[in-house]
Amino acid sequence: MLHLIPRPRLRVLCLGLCSALAVSACGGAGADEPPPNIVIYLADTLRADVLGCYGNQVTKTPRIDAFAENAVLFERAFAPSSWTRASISSLLTSLPPAVHGAEDRFDLLSRSVGTMPEALRELGYSTACITTNRNVGALFGFNQGYGEGGFQELYTTSIDKRVTVRELTTPADDVTDAAIEWIETVREPFFILVHTIDPHSPYTPPEGYDIYGGEYAGEADGTPVYLNKSSLSLEDKLRVYSLYQGEVSYNDAAFGRLLDALDEKGLSDKTAVVFTSDHGEEFWERGIRGHGRTLYEGSLHVPLMIRHPSLAPDRRTDLAGLLDVYPTLLELCGLKVKDRLDGRSLLKPGGQEIEILSRLRLESRDWLSLRTDRWRMTWDRTRDQRYLFDLQSEAGESKNVAGAHPKLAREFLERMTSAEAQELLRRDALLGPNGVVTIEHGDLPAYVVDELEALGYLGEEDSKDEEAGSKTQQEAGRDRIEHD
């Protein structure tokens, strides 16, 4: 059951090491051994603390939890941004959002930016992506590095060239079926990114998975009509969260089916499996629900687990994140690529001090967040509101201590702006004189606009959420929802 409790001490993470690599194969996988297959299973909008293996005692996630027991689990993994396109671009390129440039609503992932599937395909991998989110579809440049039939958009089969809401919320079981079908027919080694839309809103768990929250007599549900209401009671919010939990449990079962298929086909012992998400989801911690609105814990803390027979199961507490996935898989496979990567291989234990710069440039929002092991500065530049959090204190992110540490706050602001400036210089060098390529809103096909609006993008935003975002930390946290 959900409880109202004080927000626990928060911890965040991201990445910042650089390496320049040349296209080749090296000895990481063993000189006489073929490189392993790679499966990245990405559950959209999955915050880490809803999973049993991350300490949740209510949500039922038995397959993910069992997977974690045989994997390397990173307790403090965070996304580089809080919405899908910017974050998955970083996963696929190991570059921060300010460098790859696919940050705003109509930005494309540039062909000038090297991607993981492109590099692996050059090195002999069969490559595939199954996506259920238009934000990482071919329209926005994410079909780079795949052969014929390798890039599958499960929302494109439609009547009269239109996409139905049912197709926009393709169930995780259907995504798993498509992944299994591709794996059955492809040559090894292979790489596949499996991107499920659950538990992204609307929160509509299938029959048999709406099992949380106890009795509820209200009208709140997981559709935009209710999610954007300005007068939800605490009971309504608990109901909404329980529907999210149901979708998480459903996705857990679908992920388990994919693992079973790998076992049945004798592939588990020669496949590296990564389980993660692109970002989390806020549930009124500061009066705001959703993602892509702030750079706080709920929308940035994601699960990250890596399983391969060569890796001893472990729980790691050092900082890690989505930019680290690409270089980690390269080392695990004994491969090198020509692209410059900002992430670090997680096969090597941490220890050095890492500063994490997260960035959100989305429509009218302009946020930066810099995190060290103890401190975190979050800067809402749209309103020029600055928050310094002592993450080792009991208050964590619920108390702004910038006033008590003015010198430290100034230092953080200087480091944030300096790091961002360096990243933007790299963007200019990478993307050239034309810079970021965008699609104008008016140039989007009408059916694409409909699709994005159905997923909660492009539509009118909840003014209540916007107002709550400007409250003091204490005011915004009064009706905070927490879970066991």
C-alpha positions as a printed Julia matrix, in Angstrom:
484×3 Matrix{Float64}:
   0.0     0.0     0.0
   1.11    3.58   -0.61
   1.89    5.83    2.29
   2.48    9.5     2.91
   5.95    9.6     4.42
   8.84   12.08    4.42
  10.77   11.97    1.16
  13.92    9.88    1.73
  17.4    11.12    0.98
  17.79   11.17   -2.82
  20.72   10.23   -4.97
  21.23   10.98   -8.67
  23.71   10.05  -11.34
  25.05   10.63  -14.82
  28.34   10.36  -16.61
  31.28   12.23  -17.96
  34.39   10.32  -19.12
  35.58   10.54  -22.71
  37.35    7.98  -24.89
  38.39    7.97  -28.52
  38.21    4.51  -30.1
  39.06    3.01  -33.5
  36.9     0.49  -35.4
  38.21   -2.98  -34.61
  37.69   -6.1   -32.57
  39.86   -6.82  -29.56
  40.24   -9.55  -26.98
  37.51   -8.73  -24.47
  35.24  -11.6   -25.55
  38.11  -14.05  -25.91
  40.29  -14.53  -28.98
  38.57  -17.77  -30.04
  35.07  -16.82  -28.95
  32.5   -15.01  -31.07
  31.23  -11.77  -29.53
  28.02  -12.14  -27.52
  24.56  -11.22  -28.72
  23.14   -8.06  -27.18
  19.58   -7.44  -25.97
  18.67   -4.06  -24.52
  15.21   -4.18  -22.97
  14.0    -0.64  -22.3
  10.72   -0.15  -20.46
   9.55    3.41  -21.12
   8.92    5.67  -18.09
  10.02    3.16  -15.45
  11.31    4.72  -12.23
  13.71    2.48  -10.33
  12.02    2.6    -6.95
   8.86    0.87   -8.2
  10.78   -2.41   -8.6
  11.25   -5.03   -5.91
  14.99   -5.31   -6.57
  15.27   -1.57   -5.82
  13.51   -1.91   -2.5
   9.8    -1.69   -3.33
   7.89   -4.11   -1.11
   4.5    -3.78   -2.83
   4.82   -3.89   -6.62
   5.12   -7.45   -7.89
   8.07   -7.74  -10.29
   9.27  -11.34   -9.83
  10.91  -11.76  -13.25
  12.91   -8.54  -13.08
  13.89   -9.29   -9.48
  15.08  -12.8   -10.42
  17.0   -11.34  -13.35
  18.66   -8.84  -10.98
  19.88  -11.69   -8.75
  21.98  -12.96  -11.66
  23.05   -9.58  -12.99
  25.12   -6.57  -12.06
  22.61   -4.08  -10.66
  23.46   -0.39  -10.41
  21.61    1.15   -7.5
  22.36    4.75   -8.52
  21.77    4.95  -12.28
  20.22    8.05  -13.8
  19.05    9.31  -17.16
  20.79   12.31  -18.78
  17.43   13.98  -19.39
  13.86   13.41  -18.32
  12.14   12.68  -21.62
  12.39    9.97  -24.24
  14.08   11.39  -27.32
  16.9    13.18  -25.54
  17.55   10.25  -23.23
  17.48    7.41  -25.77
  19.66    9.46  -28.12
  22.22    9.52  -25.31
  21.84    5.78  -24.73
  22.52    5.06  -28.41
  25.39    7.53  -28.84
  27.01    7.82  -25.38
  26.81   11.58  -25.82
  25.07   14.15  -23.56
  21.9    15.81  -24.88
  23.7    19.12  -25.42
  26.17   17.35  -27.74
  23.92   15.08  -29.83
  21.31   17.84  -30.13
  18.1    15.75  -30.19
  16.63   17.6   -27.22
  13.49   19.49  -28.14
  10.12   18.35  -29.4
  10.92   18.6   -33.12
  14.68   17.87  -33.13
  16.02   14.96  -35.17
  18.87   12.64  -34.27
  21.46   13.83  -36.78
  23.05   11.48  -39.32
  26.35   13.09  -38.31
  26.16   11.36  -34.93
  27.39    7.78  -34.77
  25.07    5.3   -33.04
  25.52    1.94  -31.33
  23.54   -0.05  -33.92
  25.49    1.58  -36.77
  28.81    0.64  -35.21
  27.74   -2.91  -34.36
  26.38   -3.48  -37.85
  29.73   -2.42  -39.31
  31.36   -4.97  -37.01
  29.19   -7.82  -38.32
  26.15   -7.75  -36.05
  22.59   -8.25  -37.22
  20.73   -5.27  -35.78
  17.12   -4.55  -34.91
  14.98   -2.11  -32.96
  11.35   -2.59  -32.0
   9.91    0.72  -30.86
   6.45    1.66  -29.63
   7.08    5.38  -29.1
   6.81    7.78  -32.04
   9.45   10.0   -30.38
  12.13    7.49  -31.34
  10.7     6.57  -34.72
  12.1     6.87  -38.23
  10.53   10.32  -38.59
  13.01   11.64  -36.03
  16.09    9.81  -37.37
  16.21    6.71  -35.17
  16.24    4.18  -38.02
  20.01    4.5   -38.46
  22.06    1.33  -38.44
  19.42   -1.3   -39.27
  19.03   -3.59  -42.23
  15.85   -4.42  -44.09
  13.12   -5.29  -41.62
  15.33   -4.5   -38.67
  13.64   -1.28  -37.6
  10.06   -2.05  -36.59
   7.56    0.6   -35.5
   4.61   -1.23  -34.02
   2.3     1.75  -34.26
   2.45    2.08  -38.06
   0.08   -0.7   -39.17
  -3.18    1.17  -39.53
  -6.32    1.77  -41.51
  -6.37    4.74  -43.9
  -2.74    5.51  -42.97
  -3.75    6.53  -39.47
  -2.65    5.13  -36.16
  -5.18    4.12  -33.57
  -4.8     4.74  -29.86
  -4.63    0.95  -29.43
  -1.56    0.89  -31.66
  -0.01    3.8   -29.79
  -0.16    1.76  -26.61
   1.06   -1.51  -28.09
   1.05   -4.05  -25.23
   4.4    -5.32  -23.99
   3.35   -8.86  -24.93
   3.07   -7.83  -28.58
   6.49   -6.18  -28.44
   7.98   -9.32  -26.9
   6.37  -11.49  -29.59
   7.93   -9.33  -32.32
  11.33   -9.5   -30.64
  11.18  -13.29  -30.3
  10.11  -13.67  -33.93
  13.07  -11.58  -35.12
  15.55  -13.45  -32.91
  14.31  -16.79  -34.26
  15.2   -15.91  -37.85
  18.34  -13.78  -37.57
  21.98  -14.8   -37.76
  24.3   -14.3   -34.81
  25.76  -12.21  -33.36
  22.77   -9.93  -33.08
  21.83   -6.68  -31.38
  18.23   -5.77  -30.59
  16.73   -2.83  -28.73
  13.31   -3.8   -27.37
  11.4    -0.65  -26.41
   8.08   -1.21  -24.64
   5.68    1.68  -24.04
   4.4     0.32  -20.72
   4.24    1.87  -18.17
   4.04    5.25  -19.98
   0.7     7.01  -19.57
  -2.12    6.38  -20.16
  -1.91    3.94  -17.26
  -4.15    1.11  -18.4
  -2.93   -2.26  -17.06
  -4.42   -5.31  -18.79
  -6.98   -7.48  -17.05
  -5.44   -9.31  -14.14
  -2.8    -6.67  -13.4
  -4.94   -3.96  -11.82
  -4.28   -5.4    -8.37
  -2.93   -2.5    -6.3
  -4.35    0.25   -4.15
  -7.17   -1.6    -2.42
 -10.77   -0.38   -2.61
 -11.44    2.88   -4.42
 -14.82    4.49   -5.09
 -13.75    7.51   -7.15
 -13.58    8.14  -10.89
  -9.85    8.68  -11.41
  -8.19    6.47  -14.0
  -5.02    6.48  -16.05
  -6.29    8.37  -19.1
  -5.36   12.0   -19.86
  -8.9    13.16  -19.01
  -8.29   12.36  -15.35
  -4.52   12.73  -15.16
  -4.78   16.4   -16.11
  -7.56   17.31  -13.7
  -6.66   20.06  -11.27
  -8.61   18.73   -8.3
  -7.38   15.21   -7.64
  -7.63   14.12   -4.02
  -4.97   12.04   -2.31
  -7.14    8.95   -2.87
  -7.35    9.81   -6.58
  -3.57   10.12   -6.79
  -3.06    6.84   -5.0
  -5.43    5.23   -7.5
  -3.45    6.66  -10.42
  -0.21    5.35   -8.95
  -1.74    1.92   -8.41
  -2.55    1.75  -12.14
   1.07    2.6   -12.9
   2.14   -0.25  -10.63
  -0.17   -2.59  -12.56
   1.5    -1.68  -15.84
   4.92   -2.28  -14.29
   3.87   -5.78  -13.18
   2.51   -6.5   -16.65
   5.77   -5.4   -18.27
   7.64   -7.58  -15.8
   5.8   -10.65  -17.09
   6.48   -9.7   -20.72
  10.19   -9.29  -20.01
  10.15  -12.71  -18.39
   8.73  -14.24  -21.57
  11.65  -12.84  -23.56
  14.12  -14.31  -21.07
  12.34  -17.66  -21.34
  12.65  -17.55  -25.13
  16.4   -16.93  -24.87
  16.67  -19.93  -22.53
  14.64  -22.19  -24.81
  16.76  -21.29  -27.83
  20.03  -21.86  -25.96
  21.0   -18.19  -26.27
  21.18  -17.1   -22.63
  24.8   -18.22  -22.16
  25.97  -16.18  -25.15
  23.83  -13.07  -24.82
  24.39   -9.88  -22.86
  21.03   -8.6   -21.59
  20.56   -5.03  -20.35
  17.38   -3.99  -18.55
  16.8    -0.25  -18.16
  14.49    2.7   -18.85
  14.77    6.04  -20.61
  13.52    8.08  -17.62
  11.27    7.84  -14.6
   7.94    9.42  -13.7
   7.02   11.94  -11.01
   3.93   11.33   -8.91
   3.21   14.67   -7.28
   6.44   14.77   -5.24
   6.45   18.52   -5.87
   2.92   18.84   -7.1
   3.88   17.56  -10.55
   3.03   14.29  -12.3
   4.75   13.08  -15.42
   8.2    13.58  -16.93
  10.04   16.04  -19.15
   9.16   18.86  -16.74
  11.91   18.86  -14.13
  15.28   17.27  -13.32
  14.47   15.74   -9.96
  14.84   12.23   -8.59
  11.52   10.77   -9.68
  12.03   11.52  -13.36
  15.77   10.7   -13.52
  16.42    7.61  -11.37
  16.17    4.55  -13.63
  16.9     0.84  -13.26
  20.07   -0.46  -14.85
  21.03   -4.15  -14.81
  23.47   -6.07  -17.0
  23.57   -9.87  -17.21
  26.2   -11.95  -18.97
  27.81  -15.28  -17.97
  31.2   -13.59  -17.64
  29.88  -11.12  -15.06
  29.56  -12.12  -11.41
  26.24  -10.96   -9.91
  26.73   -7.78   -7.91
  25.04   -4.67   -6.55
  27.01   -1.55   -7.35
  26.62    1.78   -5.57
  29.0     3.85   -7.7
  27.52    6.39  -10.11
  26.4     5.0   -13.47
  23.9     5.9   -16.16
  22.66    5.54  -19.7
  25.74    7.04  -21.36
  27.73    4.17  -19.83
  25.76    1.38  -21.53
  27.37    1.71  -24.99
  31.04    1.64  -23.85
  30.27   -1.12  -21.35
  28.82   -3.36  -24.04
  31.75   -2.65  -26.32
  34.23   -3.82  -23.71
  32.08   -6.81  -22.82
  32.03   -7.81  -26.5
  35.73   -7.09  -27.01
  35.01   -4.38  -29.57
  36.15   -0.84  -30.29
  34.56    1.83  -32.48
  35.71    5.04  -34.08
  33.18    7.25  -32.32
  34.04    9.46  -29.36
  32.05    8.3   -26.35
  31.45   10.24  -23.16
  30.4     7.28  -21.05
  32.75    4.93  -19.19
  32.83    1.16  -19.17
  31.08   -0.11  -16.07
  33.18   -3.27  -16.13
  35.78   -1.22  -14.29
  34.81   -0.34  -10.7
  34.23    3.32   -9.97
  36.12    5.35   -7.44
  37.02    8.58   -9.15
  34.94   11.67   -8.48
  32.3    12.09  -11.19
  30.2    15.18  -11.8
  26.92   14.62  -13.55
  25.4    17.28  -15.77
  21.79   16.65  -16.75
  19.93   18.91  -19.13
  16.33   19.53  -20.17
  15.57   21.82  -23.11
  11.98   21.06  -24.04
   9.54   23.64  -25.37
   9.51   26.42  -22.76
  11.52   24.48  -20.18
  15.21   25.1   -19.64
  16.81   23.16  -16.77
  20.3    22.14  -15.71
  21.31   19.84  -12.89
  24.83   19.15  -11.63
  25.43   16.37   -9.13
  28.39   15.16   -7.12
  28.39   12.37   -4.58
  27.04   14.64   -1.85
  25.6    17.76   -3.48
  23.19   18.53   -6.26
  22.36   21.86   -7.83
  19.17   22.11   -9.87
  18.57   25.28  -11.85
  15.22   26.09  -13.45
  16.48   28.78  -15.82
  13.02   29.58  -17.11
  12.07   30.98  -13.7
  15.68   31.48  -12.53
  15.03   29.31   -9.5
  18.08   27.6    -8.04
  18.11   24.74   -5.56
  21.1    23.26   -3.79
  20.48   19.92   -2.07
  22.62   18.13    0.48
  21.94   14.53   -0.49
  23.61   13.17    2.63
  21.2    15.03    4.87
  17.9    13.54    6.0
  15.98   16.22    4.09
  17.65   15.37    0.77
  15.87   17.03   -2.15
  13.06   18.34    0.02
  15.15   21.23    1.4
  16.93   23.94   -0.56
  20.16   24.8     1.28
  21.53   27.32   -1.23
  21.01   30.13    1.27
  23.06   28.31    3.89
  25.91   27.6     1.44
  26.07   30.65   -0.88
  29.71   30.13   -1.92
  29.13   26.49   -2.82
  25.97   27.41   -4.73
  27.91   29.96   -6.81
  30.63   27.41   -7.52
  28.08   24.9    -8.73
  26.46   27.44  -11.05
  29.84   28.3   -12.54
  30.7    24.65  -13.07
  27.31   23.95  -14.62
  27.51   26.77  -17.12
  31.15   25.99  -17.97
  30.44   22.3   -18.59
  27.41   23.13  -20.71
  29.42   25.63  -22.77
  32.02   22.96  -23.53
  29.31   20.53  -24.61
  27.74   23.09  -26.93
  31.12   23.74  -28.55
  31.41   20.01  -29.19
  27.91   20.04  -30.71
  28.97   22.73  -33.15
  32.02   20.7   -34.17
  30.02   17.48  -34.5
  26.95   18.75  -36.34
  28.66   21.36  -38.49
  27.3    24.66  -39.79
  23.72   23.44  -40.14
  23.54   22.46  -36.48
  20.52   20.64  -35.09
  18.02   19.52  -37.72
  14.4    20.09  -36.76
  10.95   19.47  -38.16
   8.56   22.39  -38.0
   5.31   21.68  -36.16
   3.36   22.66  -39.26
   5.3    20.13  -41.34
   4.31   17.17  -39.18
   1.64   14.95  -40.75
  -1.69   15.36  -39.0
  -1.73   11.72  -37.92
   1.69   12.14  -36.26
   0.39   15.12  -34.29
  -2.58   13.0   -33.21
  -0.26   10.21  -32.1
   1.97   12.46  -30.01
  -1.03   14.15  -28.42
  -2.51   10.74  -27.54
   0.69    9.93  -25.64
   0.51   13.21  -23.73
   2.91   15.17  -25.94
   2.08   18.39  -27.8
  -1.22   18.85  -25.96
  -2.24   21.52  -23.49
  -0.29   21.13  -20.29
  -1.78   21.06  -16.87
  -1.55   24.61  -15.53
  -1.84   23.22  -12.01
   1.39   21.31  -12.5
   3.11   24.4   -13.8
   1.99   26.42  -10.83
   3.08   23.67   -8.44
   6.51   23.73  -10.01
   7.03   27.24   -8.72
   6.07   26.46   -5.12
   8.65   26.29   -2.37
  10.03   22.83   -1.67
   8.02   22.62    1.54
   4.72   23.65   -0.05
   5.09   21.35   -3.03
   5.86   18.34   -0.83
   2.86   18.4     1.51
   0.88   15.72   -0.32
   3.87   13.71   -1.39
   3.14   10.15   -2.44
   5.59    7.47   -1.36
   5.56    3.71   -1.58
   7.07    0.89    0.43
